[in-house]
């Protein structure tokens, strides 16, 4: 069954991260249904205001990429695991969005119909998926773009 027509166990889970390495900025995300990875991405951030904000720009772009992924598949809600507090604090209005990138991020969060549940994780603490998304973000910062989406969602895995 193609992913566009798949049914998921809600809410799905996503891990997001941004990285700044040797002047390069990148982001990554991992999306899971139960404990199975169904999508992951590593992307470089082009020069400009997002990259000028170092890993913060990557963090915000990772979150917006997850929301776009959800909207493309009509996913109504997702639990997002993050290690940078700004991801949640700007989204829920606890932090003021003073820069162009944070105003853009807040606008996207308000526009998006996907309901987000937030879970803060400590970075570099041995969380398997947070470590994985950290590696993807660093790969993106090094210019290594990677995107994988499971083509089928196996009913046999549903138990």
DSSP file (Angstrom, degrees, kcal/mol; ACC not computed):
  #  RESIDUE AA STRUCTURE BP1 BP2  ACC     N-H-->O    O-->H-N    N-H-->O    O-->H-N    TCO  KAPPA ALPHA  PHI   PSI    X-CA   Y-CA   Z-CA
    1    1 A X              0   0    0      0, 0.0   152,-0.8     0, 0.0     5,-0.1   0.000 360.0 360.0 360.0 129.4    0.0    0.0    0.0
    2    2 A X  B >   -A  152   0A   0    150,-0.2     3,-1.5     1,-0.1     4,-0.3  -0.311 360.0-117.4 -63.0 149.3    1.5    3.4   -0.9
    3    3 A X  G >  S+     0   0    0    148,-0.6     3,-1.6     1,-0.3    -1,-0.1   0.838 112.4  65.0 -56.4 -35.3    2.3    5.7    2.1
    4    4 A X  G 3  S+     0   0    0      1,-0.3    -1,-0.3     3,-0.0    -2,-0.0   0.787 110.6  37.0 -61.2 -26.4   -0.2    8.3    0.8
    5    5 A X  G <  S+     0   0    0     -3,-1.5    -1,-0.3     2,-0.1    -2,-0.2   0.260  95.2 120.3-106.7   9.8   -3.0    5.8    1.4
    6    6 A X    <   -     0   0    0     -3,-1.6     2,-0.4    -4,-0.3   148,-0.1  -0.302  56.4-136.2 -75.3 156.7   -1.6    4.2    4.6
    7    7 A X        -     0   0    0    146,-0.2     2,-0.3    -2,-0.0    -2,-0.1  -0.919  24.6-162.0-108.6 143.4   -3.2    4.1    8.0
    8    8 A X        -     0   0    0     -2,-0.4     2,-0.7     4,-0.0    25,-0.0  -0.802  26.4-111.5-121.7 160.4   -1.0    4.9   11.0
    9    9 A X        -     0   0    0     -2,-0.3    25,-0.3     2,-0.1     2,-0.3  -0.861  61.7 -98.2 -86.3 119.5   -1.2    4.5   14.7
   10   10 A X  S    S+     0   0    0     -2,-0.7    68,-0.1     1,-0.1     2,-0.1  -0.657  97.7  34.0 -97.7 152.3   -1.6    8.0   16.0
   11   11 A X  S    S-     0   0    0     -2,-0.3    23,-0.2    66,-0.2    67,-0.2   0.575  77.7-154.3 -81.9 149.5    0.0    9.9   17.1
   12   12 A X  E     -b   78   0B   0     65,-1.0    67,-3.3    21,-0.1     2,-0.4  -0.265  18.1-125.1 -65.9 166.9    3.1    9.2   15.1
   13   13 A X  E     -bC  79  32B   0     19,-2.5    19,-3.4    65,-0.2     2,-0.4  -0.926  25.2-175.4-118.4 145.4    6.5   10.2   16.6
   14   14 A X  E     -bC  80  31B   0     65,-2.6    67,-3.5    -2,-0.4     2,-0.4  -0.998  13.0-156.2-138.0 143.0    9.1   12.5   15.1
   15   15 A X  E     -bC  81  30B   0     15,-2.6    15,-2.0    -2,-0.4     2,-0.3  -0.962  18.2-171.3-112.6 136.1   12.6   13.5   16.3
   16   16 A X  E     + C   0  29B   0     65,-1.8    67,-0.4    -2,-0.4     2,-0.3  -0.943   9.6 163.7-128.3 149.5   14.0   16.7   14.9
   17   17 A X  E     - C   0  28B   0     11,-1.9    11,-2.3    -2,-0.3     2,-0.3  -0.987  19.6-154.2-159.6 156.2   17.5   18.3   15.1
   18   18 A X  E     - C   0  27B   0     -2,-0.3     2,-0.3     9,-0.2     9,-0.2  -0.913  15.3-166.7-127.4 157.7   19.7   21.0   13.6
   19   19 A X  E     - C   0  26B   0      7,-2.4     7,-2.3    -2,-0.3     2,-0.4  -0.997  17.5-157.6-147.8 149.2   23.5   21.2   13.5
   20   20 A X  E     + C   0  25B   0     -2,-0.3     2,-0.4     5,-0.2     5,-0.2  -0.992  23.7 169.8-124.8 119.7   26.3   23.6   12.7
   21   21 A X  E >   - C   0  24B   0      3,-2.8     3,-2.6    -2,-0.4    -2,-0.0  -0.976  66.2 -25.5-137.1 119.7   29.6   22.0   11.8
   22   22 A X  T 3  S-     0   0    0     -2,-0.4     3,-0.1     1,-0.3    -1,-0.1   0.842 127.7 -45.1  48.4  42.8   32.6   23.8   10.4
   23   23 A X  T 3  S+     0   0    0      1,-0.3     2,-0.3    28,-0.0    -1,-0.3   0.323 117.2 111.3  87.4  -8.5   30.5   26.6    9.0
   24   24 A X  E <   -C   21   0B   0     -3,-2.6    -3,-2.8   114,-0.1     2,-0.4  -0.763  51.7-154.4 -99.5 147.0   27.8   24.3    7.5
   25   25 A X  E     +C   20   0B   0     20,-0.5    20,-3.0    -2,-0.3     2,-0.3  -0.952  21.0 160.7-120.6 139.2   24.3   24.1    8.7
   26   26 A X  E     -CD  19  44B   0     -7,-2.3    -7,-2.4    -2,-0.4     2,-0.3  -0.927  19.9-151.8-146.5 171.3   22.0   21.1    8.4
   27   27 A X  E     -CD  18  43B   0     16,-2.4    16,-2.5    -2,-0.3     2,-0.3  -0.958   8.0-170.2-142.6 163.6   18.9   19.5    9.8
   28   28 A X  E     -CD  17  42B   0    -11,-2.3   -11,-1.9    -2,-0.3     2,-0.3  -0.988   2.6-169.9-148.7 156.4   17.5   16.0   10.2
   29   29 A X  E     -CD  16  41B   0     12,-1.8    12,-2.3    -2,-0.3     2,-0.4  -0.991   7.2-161.8-144.9 154.2   14.3   14.3   11.1
   30   30 A X  E     -CD  15  40B   0    -15,-2.0   -15,-2.6    -2,-0.3     2,-0.4  -0.999  10.5-161.4-130.9 131.4   13.1   10.7   11.9
   31   31 A X  E     -CD  14  39B   0      8,-3.1     7,-2.9    -2,-0.4     8,-1.4  -0.960  11.0-170.7-117.6 132.8    9.5    9.8   11.8
   32   32 A X  E     -CD  13  37B   0    -19,-3.4   -19,-2.5    -2,-0.4     2,-0.5  -0.927  23.0-157.1-125.2 146.0    8.2    6.6   13.5
   33   33 A X  E >  S- D   0  36B   0      3,-2.3     3,-2.2    -2,-0.4     2,-0.4  -0.989  85.4 -39.0-115.4 116.0    5.0    4.6   13.6
   34   34 A X  T 3  S-     0   0    0     -2,-0.5   -21,-0.1   -25,-0.3    -2,-0.1  -0.565 126.5 -32.0  57.9-117.7    5.2    2.7   16.9
   35   35 A X  T 3  S+     0   0    0     -2,-0.4     2,-0.5    -3,-0.1    -1,-0.2   0.192 116.2 103.1-114.2  17.1    8.9    1.8   16.9
   36   36 A X  E <  S-D   33   0B   0     -3,-2.2    -3,-2.3     2,-0.0     2,-0.4  -0.868  70.9-128.9-102.8 128.0    9.4    1.5   13.1
   37   37 A X  E     +D   32   0B   0     -2,-0.5    -5,-0.3    -5,-0.2     3,-0.1  -0.603  30.7 171.8 -71.8 126.2   11.1    4.2   11.2
   38   38 A X  E     +     0   0B   0     -7,-2.9   112,-2.7    -2,-0.4     2,-0.3   0.517  65.3   9.0-113.3 -11.1    8.9    5.2    8.3
   39   39 A X  E     +DE  31 149B   0     -8,-1.4    -8,-3.1   110,-0.2    -1,-0.4  -0.947  58.1 174.1-162.9 146.7   10.8    8.3    7.1
   40   40 A X  E     -DE  30 148B   0    108,-2.5   108,-2.9    -2,-0.3     2,-0.3  -0.982   7.5-170.6-153.5 152.8   14.0   10.1    7.7
   41   41 A X  E     -DE  29 147B   0    -12,-2.3   -12,-1.8    -2,-0.3     2,-0.4  -0.999  14.3-169.9-147.9 144.1   15.8   13.0    6.2
   42   42 A X  E     +DE  28 146B   0    104,-3.5   104,-2.8    -2,-0.3     2,-0.4  -0.998  23.7 172.4-129.8 128.7   19.2   14.8    6.2
   43   43 A X  E     -D   27   0B   0    -16,-2.5   -16,-2.4    -2,-0.4     2,-0.3  -0.998  29.4-128.5-144.9 142.8   19.4   18.2    4.5
   44   44 A X  E     -D   26   0B   0     -2,-0.4     2,-0.6   -18,-0.2   -18,-0.3  -0.644  24.5-131.2 -84.7 144.8   21.8   21.0    4.1
   45   45 A X        -     0   0    0    -20,-3.0   -20,-0.5    -2,-0.3     3,-0.1  -0.878  25.2-127.2 -98.9 122.6   20.6   24.5    4.8
   46   46 A X      > -     0   0    0     -2,-0.6     5,-0.7     1,-0.1     4,-0.1  -0.237  36.9 -82.0 -67.5 157.3   21.6   27.0    2.0
   47   47 A X  T   5S+     0   0    0      4,-0.1     2,-0.3     3,-0.1    -1,-0.1  -0.215  89.5  72.9 -54.5 146.6   23.4   30.2    2.8
   48   48 A X  T  >5S-     0   0    0      1,-0.1     4,-2.6    -3,-0.1     5,-0.2  -0.910 101.7 -31.8 137.3-164.7   21.2   33.0    4.0
   49   49 A X  H  >5S+     0   0    0     -2,-0.3     4,-0.8     1,-0.2    -1,-0.1   0.820 131.6  52.4 -60.9 -33.7   19.2   33.9    7.1
   50   50 A X  H >45S+     0   0    0      1,-0.2     3,-0.5     2,-0.2     7,-0.4   0.934 115.3  40.4 -68.5 -44.5   18.4   30.3    8.1
   51   51 A X  H >4<S+     0   0    0     -5,-0.7     3,-2.0     1,-0.2    -2,-0.2   0.833 106.6  64.5 -71.7 -32.0   22.1   29.3    7.9
   52   52 A X  H 3< S+     0   0    0     -4,-2.6    -1,-0.2     1,-0.3    -2,-0.2   0.760  97.1  57.9 -62.3 -23.4   23.2   32.6    9.5
   53   53 A X  T X< S-     0   0    0     -4,-0.8     3,-1.4    -3,-0.5     4,-0.4   0.236 100.4-149.8 -90.4  13.7   21.3   31.4   12.7
   54   54 A X  T X>  -     0   0    0     -3,-2.0     4,-1.2     1,-0.3     3,-0.9  -0.181  66.8  -6.5  53.3-137.7   23.5   28.3   12.8
   55   55 A X  H 3> S+     0   0    0      1,-0.3     4,-2.7     2,-0.2    -1,-0.3   0.749 128.1  67.9 -64.9 -22.6   21.9   25.2   14.2
   56   56 A X  H <> S+     0   0    0     -3,-1.4     4,-2.3     1,-0.2    -1,-0.3   0.929  99.5  50.3 -61.7 -43.2   18.8   27.1   15.3
   57   57 A X  H <> S+     0   0    0     -3,-0.9     4,-2.3    -7,-0.4    -1,-0.2   0.902 111.5  49.1 -59.3 -40.7   17.9   27.6   11.6
   58   58 A X  H  X S+     0   0    0     -4,-1.2     4,-2.3    -8,-0.2    -2,-0.2   0.903 108.5  52.7 -64.5 -42.0   18.3   23.9   11.1
   59   59 A X  H  X S+     0   0    0     -4,-2.7     4,-1.8     1,-0.2    -2,-0.2   0.932 112.2  44.9 -58.6 -47.2   16.2   23.0   14.1
   60   60 A X  H  X S+     0   0    0     -4,-2.3     4,-2.3     1,-0.2    -1,-0.2   0.902 112.5  50.4 -67.4 -41.8   13.3   25.2   12.8
   61   61 A X  H  X S+     0   0    0     -4,-2.3     4,-2.3     1,-0.2    -1,-0.2   0.866 107.3  55.4 -64.3 -35.7   13.6   23.9    9.3
   62   62 A X  H  X S+     0   0    0     -4,-2.3     4,-2.0     2,-0.2    -1,-0.2   0.929 109.0  47.1 -61.1 -44.6   13.5   20.3   10.6
   63   63 A X  H  X S+     0   0    0     -4,-1.8     4,-2.1     1,-0.2    -2,-0.2   0.917 112.3  48.9 -64.2 -43.3   10.3   21.0   12.4
   64   64 A X  H  X S+     0   0    0     -4,-2.3     4,-2.2     1,-0.2    -1,-0.2   0.858 109.3  53.6 -65.9 -34.1    8.7   22.6    9.3
   65   65 A X  H  X S+     0   0    0     -4,-2.3     4,-2.3     2,-0.2    -1,-0.2   0.888 107.7  50.8 -66.3 -39.0    9.8   19.7    7.2
   66   66 A X  H  X S+     0   0    0     -4,-2.0     4,-2.4     2,-0.2    -2,-0.2   0.924 110.4  49.2 -63.5 -43.9    8.1   17.3    9.6
   67   67 A X  H  X S+     0   0    0     -4,-2.1     4,-2.7     2,-0.2    -2,-0.2   0.902 110.4  50.4 -63.5 -40.1    4.9   19.3    9.4
   68   68 A X  H  X S+     0   0    0     -4,-2.2     4,-2.4     2,-0.2    -1,-0.2   0.911 109.4  51.9 -62.5 -41.7    5.0   19.3    5.6
   69   69 A X  H  X S+     0   0    0     -4,-2.3     4,-0.9     1,-0.2    -2,-0.2   0.928 111.7  47.1 -59.2 -45.6    5.5   15.6    5.6
   70   70 A X  H ><>S+     0   0    0     -4,-2.4     5,-2.8     1,-0.2     3,-0.8   0.923 111.4  49.8 -63.2 -45.6    2.4   15.2    7.8
   71   71 A X  H ><5S+     0   0    0     -4,-2.7     3,-1.3     1,-0.2    -1,-0.2   0.891 105.5  57.0 -62.9 -39.4    0.3   17.5    5.7
   72   72 A X  H 3<5S+     0   0    0     -4,-2.4    -1,-0.2     1,-0.3    -2,-0.2   0.765 116.0  37.4 -61.2 -25.1    1.2   15.7    2.5
   73   73 A X  T <<5S-     0   0    0     -4,-0.9    -1,-0.3    -3,-0.8    -2,-0.2   0.231 112.4-114.7-112.2  10.6   -0.1   12.5    4.1
   74   74 A X  T < 5 +     0   0    0     -3,-1.3     2,-0.6    -4,-0.3    -3,-0.2   0.857  53.4 167.2  56.6  38.4   -3.1   13.9    5.9
   75   75 A X      < -     0   0    0     -5,-2.8    -1,-0.2    -6,-0.1    -2,-0.1  -0.758  21.2-163.0 -82.0 118.4   -1.5   13.1    9.3
   76   76 A X        +     0   0    0     -2,-0.6    39,-3.2     1,-0.1     2,-0.3   0.742  64.0  12.3 -81.0 -22.7   -3.6   15.0   11.9
   77   77 A X  E     - f   0 115B   0     37,-0.3   -65,-1.0    -7,-0.1     2,-0.3  -0.996  57.0-177.2-154.2 155.8   -1.3   14.8   14.8
   78   78 A X  E     -bf  12 116B   0     37,-2.4    39,-2.5    -2,-0.3     2,-0.6  -0.992  25.4-129.7-152.9 145.7    2.3   13.9   15.8
   79   79 A X  E     -bf  13 117B   0    -67,-3.3   -65,-2.6    -2,-0.3     2,-0.5  -0.895  29.2-156.1 -97.6 123.1    4.4   13.8   18.9
   80   80 A X  E     -bf  14 118B   0     37,-3.3    39,-2.5    -2,-0.6     2,-0.5  -0.887   6.8-158.4-108.7 124.9    7.7   15.7   18.4
   81   81 A X  E     +bf  15 119B   0    -67,-3.5   -65,-1.8    -2,-0.5     2,-0.3  -0.878  24.5 167.3 -99.0 128.3   10.8   14.9   20.4
   82   82 A X  E     - f   0 120B   0     37,-2.0    39,-2.9    -2,-0.5   -65,-0.1  -0.947  35.2-161.0-141.2 155.4   13.2   17.8   20.5
   83   83 A X  S    S+     0   0    0    -67,-0.4     2,-0.6    -2,-0.3    40,-0.3   0.484  76.8  76.0-117.0  -5.9   16.3   18.8   22.4
   84   84 A X  S >  S-     0   0    0      1,-0.1     3,-1.7    38,-0.1     4,-0.4  -0.933  71.0-148.4-107.7 117.4   16.4   22.6   21.6
   85   85 A X  T >> S+     0   0    0     -2,-0.6     4,-2.6     1,-0.3     3,-0.8   0.754  89.1  71.3 -58.2 -29.8   13.8   24.4   23.7
   86   86 A X  H 3>>S+     0   0    0      1,-0.2     4,-2.2     2,-0.2     5,-0.5   0.808  84.3  70.1 -59.2 -30.2   13.1   27.1   21.0
   87   87 A X  H <>5S+     0   0    0     -3,-1.7     4,-0.7     1,-0.2    -1,-0.2   0.923 114.8  24.6 -52.0 -48.3   11.3   24.5   18.8
   88   88 A X  H <>5S+     0   0    0     -3,-0.8     4,-2.5    -4,-0.4     6,-0.3   0.899 118.9  58.4 -83.6 -45.1    8.4   24.4   21.3
   89   89 A X  H  <>S+     0   0    0     -4,-2.6     5,-1.8     1,-0.2     6,-1.8   0.857 110.4  41.9 -62.6 -39.1    8.7   27.8   23.0
   90   90 A X  H ><5S+     0   0    0     -4,-2.2     3,-0.9     4,-0.2    -1,-0.2   0.914 113.9  54.2 -69.1 -41.3    8.3   29.8   19.8
   91   91 A X  H 3<<S+     0   0    0     -4,-0.7    -2,-0.2    -5,-0.5    -1,-0.2   0.863 114.1  39.1 -61.9 -38.0    5.6   27.5   18.5
   92   92 A X  T 3<5S-     0   0    0     -4,-2.5    -1,-0.3    17,-0.0    -2,-0.2   0.397 116.4-109.5 -96.6   3.6    3.4   27.9   21.7
   93   93 A X  T < 5S+     0   0    0     -3,-0.9    -3,-0.2    -4,-0.4    -4,-0.1   0.607  83.9 120.6  84.8  12.1    4.2   31.6   22.1
   94   94 A X  S   <S+     0   0    0     -5,-1.8     2,-0.4    -6,-0.3    -4,-0.2   0.799  74.6  48.4 -77.6 -28.0    6.4   31.5   25.2
   95   95 A X  S    S-     0   0    0     -6,-1.8     2,-0.3    -9,-0.1    -2,-0.2  -0.902  91.1-119.1-110.8 141.8    9.3   33.1   23.3
   96   96 A X        -     0   0    0     -2,-0.4     2,-1.1     1,-0.1    -6,-0.1  -0.628  21.3-130.8 -79.1 133.9    8.9   36.3   21.2
   97   97 A X        +     0   0    0     -2,-0.3    -1,-0.1     1,-0.2    -7,-0.0  -0.748  41.1 158.6 -87.6 100.3    9.8   35.8   17.6
   98   98 A X        +     0   0    0     -2,-1.1     2,-0.2     5,-0.0    -1,-0.2   0.751  50.4  65.3 -95.8 -28.2   12.1   38.7   16.9
   99   99 A X  S  > S-     0   0    0      1,-0.1     4,-2.5     0, 0.0     5,-0.2  -0.559  87.7-111.1 -98.8 161.5   14.0   37.5   13.8
  100  100 A X  H  > S+     0   0    0      1,-0.2     4,-2.4     2,-0.2     5,-0.2   0.899 116.8  49.9 -54.2 -45.1   12.8   36.8   10.3
  101  101 A X  H  > S+     0   0    0      1,-0.2     4,-2.4     2,-0.2    -1,-0.2   0.883 111.5  47.0 -68.3 -36.5   13.3   33.1   10.6
  102  102 A X  H  > S+     0   0    0      2,-0.2     4,-2.6     1,-0.2    -1,-0.2   0.869 112.0  50.7 -73.7 -33.9   11.5   32.8   13.9
  103  103 A X  H  X S+     0   0    0     -4,-2.5     4,-2.4     2,-0.2    -2,-0.2   0.911 111.8  48.3 -65.8 -40.9    8.6   34.9   12.6
  104  104 A X  H  X S+     0   0    0     -4,-2.4     4,-2.3    -5,-0.2    -2,-0.2   0.928 112.2  49.4 -61.8 -44.9    8.4   32.6    9.6
  105  105 A X  H  X S+     0   0    0     -4,-2.4     4,-2.6     2,-0.2    -2,-0.2   0.936 111.1  48.0 -60.3 -48.3    8.5   29.5   11.8
  106  106 A X  H  X S+     0   0    0     -4,-2.6     4,-2.3     1,-0.2    -1,-0.2   0.906 110.7  52.6 -61.0 -41.3    5.7   30.8   14.1
  107  107 A X  H  X S+     0   0    0     -4,-2.4     4,-2.2     1,-0.2    -1,-0.2   0.909 110.5  47.4 -60.3 -42.4    3.6   31.7   11.1
  108  108 A X  H  X S+     0   0    0     -4,-2.3     4,-2.2     2,-0.2    -2,-0.2   0.899 110.5  51.8 -65.9 -40.5    4.0   28.1    9.7
  109  109 A X  H  < S+     0   0    0     -4,-2.6    -2,-0.2     1,-0.2    -1,-0.2   0.893 113.1  45.1 -63.9 -38.8    3.2   26.6   13.1
  110  110 A X  H  < S+     0   0    0     -4,-2.3    -1,-0.2    -5,-0.2    -2,-0.2   0.874 114.5  48.5 -71.3 -37.3    0.0   28.7   13.3
  111  111 A X  H  < S+     0   0    0     -4,-2.2    -2,-0.2    -5,-0.2    -1,-0.2   0.853  93.5  90.8 -70.0 -35.9   -1.0   28.0    9.7
  112  112 A X     <  -     0   0    0     -4,-2.2   -44,-0.0    -5,-0.2   -45,-0.0  -0.366  61.8-156.0 -71.2 136.3   -0.5   24.2   10.0
  113  113 A X        +     0   0    0     -2,-0.1     2,-0.3   -46,-0.1    -1,-0.1   0.516  59.1 112.9 -88.6  -5.3   -3.4   22.1   11.0
  114  114 A X        -     0   0    0      1,-0.1     2,-0.4   -47,-0.1   -37,-0.3  -0.526  67.7-131.7 -71.7 126.8   -1.3   19.2   12.4
  115  115 A X  E     -f   77   0B   0    -39,-3.2   -37,-2.4    -2,-0.3     2,-0.5  -0.661  23.1-153.8 -79.4 130.3   -1.7   18.9   16.2
  116  116 A X  E     -f   78   0B   0     -2,-0.4     2,-0.5   -39,-0.2   -37,-0.2  -0.914  11.8-163.0-112.9 130.0    1.7   18.7   17.8
  117  117 A X  E     -f   79   0B   0    -39,-2.5   -37,-3.3    -2,-0.5     2,-0.4  -0.933  22.8-141.6-103.7 132.4    2.5   17.0   21.2
  118  118 A X  E     +f   80   0B   0     -2,-0.5     2,-0.4   -39,-0.2   -37,-0.2  -0.802  22.3 177.6-105.2 135.3    5.8   18.2   22.5
  119  119 A X  E     -f   81   0B   0    -39,-2.5   -37,-2.0    -2,-0.4     2,-0.4  -0.961  19.1-146.3-135.3 117.1    8.4   16.0   24.4
  120  120 A X  E     -f   82   0B   0     -2,-0.4     2,-0.3   -39,-0.2   -37,-0.2  -0.669  18.3-173.6 -82.6 131.6   11.7   17.5   25.5
  121  121 A X        -     0   0    0    -39,-2.9     2,-0.4    -2,-0.4    -2,-0.0  -0.935  28.3-111.8-122.5 150.1   14.7   15.1   25.4
  122  122 A X    >   -     0   0    0     -2,-0.3     3,-0.8     1,-0.1     5,-0.3  -0.647  37.7-117.3 -79.8 133.0   18.2   15.7   26.7
  123  123 A X  T 3  S+     0   0    0     -2,-0.4    -1,-0.1   -40,-0.3     8,-0.1  -0.380  91.7   9.8 -70.0 148.9   20.7   15.9   23.8
  124  124 A X  T 3  S+     0   0    0      3,-0.1    -1,-0.2     1,-0.1    -2,-0.0   0.853  88.9 127.0  53.1  41.8   23.5   13.3   23.7
  125  125 A X  S <  S-     0   0    0     -3,-0.8    -1,-0.1     2,-0.1     3,-0.1   0.294  86.8 -94.5-111.0   7.9   21.9   11.3   26.5
  126  126 A X  S    S+     0   0    0      1,-0.3     2,-0.6     2,-0.1    -3,-0.1   0.511  70.1 152.5  92.0   4.2   21.8    7.9   24.7
  127  127 A X     >  -     0   0    0     -5,-0.3     4,-2.9     1,-0.2    -1,-0.3  -0.598  42.7-141.1 -68.3 117.7   18.2    8.2   23.3
  128  128 A X  H  > S+     0   0    0     -2,-0.6     4,-1.6     1,-0.2    -1,-0.2   0.872  95.0  37.8 -51.5 -49.9   18.5    6.0   20.3
  129  129 A X  H  > S+     0   0    0      2,-0.2     4,-2.6     1,-0.2    -1,-0.2   0.828 114.4  53.9 -78.6 -31.2   16.4    8.1   17.9
  130  130 A X  H  > S+     0   0    0      2,-0.2     4,-1.9     1,-0.2    -2,-0.2   0.899 110.2  48.7 -67.1 -38.2   17.7   11.5   19.2
  131  131 A X  H  X S+     0   0    0     -4,-2.9     4,-1.9     2,-0.2    -2,-0.2   0.891 111.4  50.9 -64.9 -37.9   21.2   10.3   18.6
  132  132 A X  H  X S+     0   0    0     -4,-1.6     4,-2.1    -5,-0.3    -2,-0.2   0.932 111.1  46.1 -65.5 -45.6   20.1    9.2   15.1
  133  133 A X  H  X S+     0   0    0     -4,-2.6     4,-2.4     1,-0.2    -1,-0.2   0.835 108.8  57.0 -69.0 -30.7   18.6   12.5   14.2
  134  134 A X  H  X S+     0   0    0     -4,-1.9     4,-2.2     2,-0.2    -1,-0.2   0.920 107.9  47.8 -61.2 -44.0   21.7   14.3   15.6
  135  135 A X  H  X S+     0   0    0     -4,-1.9     4,-2.4     2,-0.2    -2,-0.2   0.899 110.7  51.2 -63.8 -41.5   23.8   12.3   13.1
  136  136 A X  H  X S+     0   0    0     -4,-2.1     4,-2.4     2,-0.2    -2,-0.2   0.909 110.0  49.5 -62.5 -42.2   21.4   13.1   10.2
  137  137 A X  H  X S+     0   0    0     -4,-2.4     4,-2.2     2,-0.2  -118,-0.3   0.908 111.5  48.8 -63.8 -42.0   21.6   16.9   11.1
  138  138 A X  H  X S+     0   0    0     -4,-2.2     4,-1.4     2,-0.2    -1,-0.2   0.880 109.4  52.6 -65.8 -37.5   25.4   16.7   11.2
  139  139 A X  H  <>S+     0   0    0     -4,-2.4     5,-2.9     2,-0.2     3,-0.3   0.928 108.6  50.6 -61.2 -44.4   25.4   14.9    7.8
  140  140 A X  H ><5S+     0   0    0     -4,-2.4     3,-1.7     1,-0.2    -2,-0.2   0.903 107.3  53.0 -59.2 -42.0   23.2   17.7    6.4
  141  141 A X  H 3<5S+     0   0    0     -4,-2.2    -1,-0.2     1,-0.3    -2,-0.2   0.803 106.7  53.7 -63.8 -28.6   25.7   20.3    7.8
  142  142 A X  T 3<5S-     0   0    0     -4,-1.4    -1,-0.3    -3,-0.3    -2,-0.2   0.393 127.0-101.9 -85.3   2.6   28.5   18.4    6.0
  143  143 A X  T < 5S+     0   0    0     -3,-1.7     2,-0.9     1,-0.2    -3,-0.2   0.612  78.2 137.1  89.3  12.7   26.5   18.6    2.7
  144  144 A X      < -     0   0    0     -5,-2.9     2,-0.4    -6,-0.2    -1,-0.2  -0.824  35.1-165.5 -97.7 105.5   25.2   15.1    2.7
  145  145 A X        +     0   0    0     -2,-0.9     2,-0.3    -3,-0.1  -102,-0.2  -0.743  13.9 168.5 -91.8 136.9   21.5   15.1    1.7
  146  146 A X  E     +E   42   0B   0   -104,-2.8  -104,-3.5    -2,-0.4     2,-0.4  -0.983  10.1 175.4-150.0 132.6   19.5   12.0    2.4
  147  147 A X  E     +E   41   0B   0     -2,-0.3     2,-0.4  -106,-0.3  -106,-0.2  -0.970   4.3 172.6-143.1 126.7   15.8   11.3    2.3
  148  148 A X  E     +E   40   0B   0   -108,-2.9  -108,-2.5    -2,-0.4     2,-0.4  -0.999   4.9 178.9-136.0 133.3   14.1    8.0    2.8
  149  149 A X  E     -E   39   0B   0     -2,-0.4  -110,-0.2  -110,-0.2     2,-0.2  -0.999  36.5-113.6-132.3 130.9   10.4    7.1    3.1
  150  150 A X        -     0   0    0   -112,-2.7  -147,-0.2    -2,-0.4  -112,-0.0  -0.457  22.1-151.1 -62.2 127.2    9.0    3.7    3.5
  151  151 A X  S    S+     0   0    0     -2,-0.2  -148,-0.6  -149,-0.1     2,-0.4   0.794  77.0  32.7 -75.5 -28.7    7.1    2.8    0.3
  152  152 A X  B     -A    2   0A   0   -150,-0.2     2,-0.7  -149,-0.1  -150,-0.2  -0.939  66.8-144.3-128.1 152.5    4.7    0.5    2.0
  153  153 A X        -     0   0    0   -152,-0.8     2,-0.3    -2,-0.4  -146,-0.2  -0.925  31.2-134.6-114.9 103.4    3.2    0.4    5.4
  154  154 A X    >   -     0   0    0     -2,-0.7     3,-1.1     1,-0.2     4,-0.2  -0.406  13.9-160.4 -71.6 120.0    3.0   -3.3    6.3
  155  155 A X  G >  S+     0   0    0     -2,-0.3     3,-1.8     1,-0.2     4,-0.3   0.806  90.6  68.8 -63.8 -29.4   -0.3   -4.4    7.8
  156  156 A X  G >  S+     0   0    0      1,-0.3     3,-0.6     2,-0.2    -1,-0.2   0.758  92.3  60.2 -62.4 -24.4    1.5   -7.5    9.1
  157  157 A X  G <  S+     0   0    0     -3,-1.1    -1,-0.3     1,-0.2    -2,-0.2   0.562  85.7  79.0 -79.2  -6.7    3.4   -5.2   11.5
  158  158 A X  G <         0   0    0     -3,-1.8    -1,-0.2    -4,-0.2    -2,-0.2   0.735 360.0 360.0 -78.9 -22.6    0.2   -4.0   13.2
  159  159 A X    <         0   0    0     -3,-0.6    -1,-0.1    -4,-0.3    -3,-0.1   0.466 360.0 360.0  61.2 360.0   -0.3   -7.1   15.4
